[in-house]
Amino acid sequence: MPVFAKDPASRVDYSFDWSAWLSAGESIESALWTIEPEAALNLEDTLSAGAVEGVFVSGGTAGERCRLSCRISTDAGRTAERSLAIRVMEV
C-alpha cells in the first residue's frame, strides 16, 4: 500500500485510476470514500472523471497515520476497493 505525507494545514486530493481494472464498456456507477480512523482526517469534495475517482482531504494531527479507501461499484455488478496510507506530518 503506498504511503503519502500530508501536512495538517494542507487540503490535498488523492485519486485512483480504475481504467486498467474495468472491462471494455464497463463504467463506475458509484464510489464510496472512507478514512480510518474515522475522525482522523476530513473527507471533502469528491472528483469523478470517467475511470478516475478522487477526493479532497484536509486536517489531521501530526503523527497520525490513516488509511484512505475507495470502494467502487460498476454497471456490470462488480465491486472493488483500493487503499492508500497517509502519514500526517509537518512538511
Backbone hydrogen bonds, N-H to C=O, Kabsch-Sander energy under -0.5 kcal/mol:
donor,donor_aa,acceptor,acceptor_aa,energy
4,F,85,A,-2.7
6,K,87,R,-2.2
10,S,7,D,-1.6
12,V,10,S,-0.5
12,V,57,V,-2.5
14,Y,55,V,-2.4
16,F,53,E,-2.6
18,W,16,F,-0.7
18,W,51,A,-3.1
21,W,18,W,-1.1
22,L,18,W,-2.1
26,E,23,S,-2.1
29,E,73,S,-2.9
30,S,73,S,-1.6
32,L,71,R,-2.7
34,T,69,S,-2.3
36,E,67,R,-2.0
40,A,37,P,-1.7
42,N,58,S,-3.0
43,L,41,L,-0.6
44,E,42,N,-0.5
44,E,56,F,-3.2
47,L,54,G,-2.9
49,A,52,V,-2.7
51,A,49,A,-0.6
52,V,49,A,-1.6
53,E,16,F,-2.3
53,E,51,A,-0.5
54,G,47,L,-2.7
55,V,14,Y,-2.3
56,F,45,D,-2.5
57,V,12,V,-3.3
58,S,42,N,-2.1
59,G,8,P,-0.6
59,G,10,S,-0.6
63,G,88,V,-3.2
64,E,61,T,-2.2
66,C,86,I,-2.9
67,R,36,E,-2.8
68,L,66,C,-0.5
68,L,84,L,-2.8
69,S,34,T,-2.6
69,S,67,R,-0.5
70,C,82,R,-2.7
71,R,32,L,-2.5
72,I,70,C,-0.5
72,I,80,A,-2.6
73,S,30,S,-2.1
74,T,78,R,-2.4
75,D,27,S,-2.2
77,G,74,T,-1.7
80,A,72,I,-1.6
82,R,70,C,-2.1
84,L,68,L,-2.2
85,A,2,P,-3.2
86,I,66,C,-2.6
87,R,4,F,-3.0
88,V,64,E,-2.8
88,V,86,I,-0.6
89,M,6,K,-2.2
89,M,87,R,-0.6
91,V,89,M,-0.7
